[in-house]
Amino acid sequence: MSQIILARHAKVKIDNPLIYSSQMQKWIETYNYAPIDETEISHELQVLVENADILLTSKLSRTNETLKVFGKEPNYSHVIFNEAELPYSDLTLFRMPAKFWTVFFRAAWLLGYRSNSESYTEAKIRAGVAVDKLIEFSKQHKTVLLVGHGVMNRLIIKALQKRGVVLKEKTGDGNLSYSVLEATKN
């Protein structure tokens, strides 16, 4: 048996300005490079990171910065673990808080809207590729820990479960939450 642990990155420090929908591209870029908020980390997550045989991250800075809070660097970092892309509109509609637009466009994405982003189907395919990589690592290491992202982690968990990996623990969906899964080594 090996463990695959998926943790979500720490909270990102970013303002929530009133912006037009057409300004979302710039806000998303700012979010992708914004620093994290080094909040208190649970003892349980600290232990999981310390005991992991291999540490993985996406290529987005917030996952690497999260590992640095633990005094660690990733052994492997790849874009396949990046967050599912958020669509946005090029139209200037009306001004709302950036976080409103984030929720609005994520909901629209789940319903098939994909302007300027990968589709939901493409993100699920990428999650499947990520699962292949996680399973490959789990055959070589007893404990694999990925610091990833909310939506992509959920897609990866679903794909892992379809491959027979068992979800043993889930602490939620918020920042610094984690899920522990068990895979058999074949």
N, C-alpha and C positions, 0 to 999 in steps of 0.2 A: 504494500500500500504506500502511496505517496500522497502528500497534501498539495493542493493548489489553493493559494490564498489570493483573493482579489481585494485590494484596499482602494478606497477612493482618496484622491489627493486632499491636502489641506485646503481650507477656504482661501479664496483669492481676494486680495485687497484691491478693490476697484470701486469707483464712484458709480452711482445710479442716476446719471443725468437725464433730463428730458431731452429726447432726440426724435428726429423724424425716422420713419422706417428705413429710408434710404441711407441713413447714417449708421446702420447696423454693421456694415462691413468694417468700418473703422473701429467701432466699439468691440467687435469680435477680435480683431487684430490686437487691440489694446488688452483685452482680457487674456488672450493667449500668451502675452509676454508680461503680464502683471505679476508682482511679487505675491507670495502667499502670506497669510496671517498665521504666525507661529503660535497657535493656541495650544492649550494643554492637551497632551496626547495620553490616551488611556494606557494604563500599565499593561493590559492584555495585548494591545497592538504593539507596544514597545517590545514585549517578549516575542511576539510572532516575527517581527523584523529581525531581532537579534538572533533568533534560532533558524532563520531561513537559510537554506543552502545556496540559493541563487536569487538575486534581486533583479526584477525587470521593471522597466518603465516605458511610457510612451516617449515620443520625441518632444512633447510639449513641456515647457519649462516648469510648470507647476508640479508635475510628478517628480522630476529630479530634485526640485527644491524641497519637496516633502521628504524625500529620502535623506536629504542633508540635515534636516531637523533631527533625525535619528543618528547623525554622524556617519551616514553610509553613502556610497555611490552605487549606481546600478552596474550589474555585471553585463546587462544586455538592455539596449534601448532601441525601440523600433516604431515606425509610423503605423504599423498594423494595430498597435494598442492605442493610438490617438482617439480622442473623443469623436463620436459620430458628428459629422459636420452639421452646422446649423444653417439652414437656408435664410435668405433675407431678400427683401424686395428692392429693386432699383427705383421704384416709384416713391415719391415724396407724399406720404399720406397725411398723417397728423403726428403731433408730438406726444409721446408717452414716455414713462420711465424705461430705460434700457432693459431692465429686468422684465417688464411687461412684454416688450417685444421678444425677449428670449423665450418666455413661456408661450406666447402667441405663435412664434415661428416654429418652435419644437412641436406644438400640437398640430400645426399645419403640416409639418414634415411627416408626422405619424399618419396623417390622412392622405399623404401622397405629394404634397408640395415640395419641390426640390430646387427651386431657383437658386443658382449660384452654389450648389452643394451636391454632395453625393445623395443618392436616394436611400430610403429606408432599406430597400432590397440590397443595394450595394453595401450598405453598412452591415447588414446581416451576413453577407458573403465575406466581408472583411473580418467579421467576428469569427467565422468558421476558419479562416486562415490563421487567426490568432489562437484559436483552440488547437489547431494542428501543432503550432509552435509550443504552446503550453504543455501539451501531452508529450511532445518530443523531449522537452526539458524534464518533465516528471518521470520519464523513464531513466534519466541520468541522475536525478537528484531526489532526495526524500521529501524536501519541502521547497516549493517554488512560490515566490511571492511577487505579485505584480501590483505596482502602484499605478492605478489607471484612473478612469473617469466614470461618472454616474451612468450615462446611457450605454456606453460601450461595455462597461462591466456587466450590466444587466443582459445585454445581448450575448456576451461571452458565457455567462452562467447558463442561459437557456441552451446555447449550443453545446456546452459541456455536458449538461444533463441528458441531451439527446444522444450523446456518445457514451452514456452509462456512468458518468462521474456523478457522485452523490453529494448533494448539498448537506453539510452537517451543521453549520452555524451561519447565521446572518444577523448582523447587528444593526441593520437599517440601510438607508440609502443616502444619508447625509455625508458631509465631508468627514474624512477619517473613519468612516464606517468600514466594515470588512465582512467578507464571506469566506468560509472555510469549506473546501470541497475535498473529497477523497477519491482517488483514482487507483485502480488496480494496475500494477506493472505487468504488462504483457510482453 
